[in-house]
Amino acid sequence: MAFHVGTDDLPYADNFGGIEGVRLKLLLADVEGGVFVVRILFTPAVELATHHHTGAVHAFTLSGEWSYLEYPESPPSVAGSYLYEPPGSTHTLKVADTTTRTRTRSS
C-alpha cells in the first residue's frame, strides 16, 4: 500500500534529544520493521554525542555541510550527498561551523 504525507503539515520537535539546535520531524515509524524516516534541521556548529545505530541509515543532505569526527579523511556531506551506514555504526556527527542551516532526511 502506498504512503503519502504532506511533510509541511507535520511539526518539528525542537531541541530533540535535549540538544539545542536540533529539530526533528518524524515522517514514518515502522516499529515492527525497525524503519524510521526523519527530517532533521541542525543549526551551525551542532555536535551530537557519539552514538550507535542498530539498523542501517540512509541519509540525504538537502543543504548545509556535516561530517563524522571519526572519519576526517572522508568528504563532508553537502547538498545532494547520499550516505549509507551499515547496522552497528558508531560515530559523532558535527555540523560545519560555517553552514547557514543543515537539513537532512534519513531512514
Phi, psi and omega in degrees: 000138179287153178230129179226139176217138173278100188298335178291341180274350182266143181277158170266147169267115181283149179052046183302137181070016181076014182255117177295135179095007177240119177242126184238136177239119179279120180262325181206137175227111174248088186298316180297321180275351180070031181243129176227135177241126183227159171240130185235135172249129177243143171275162181304146173070007178295138175231123178276153175296151176304130184218164186239135177254127178278334179246176179290151177236132172241120183234135176237122182271125181270327178198167178081197183208137178207165180204176175255131183296332182287346185232065183296340180279345179280144178294150177291156173278128180230175180311126181094353180282143173242137181230133174245134175237129178287159176305143179093002180292140175232133183195171178237111182276133179228124176275140180302142180295333187265355182289150179276321175192138181247130178236130176229157172231130181218164176219000000 
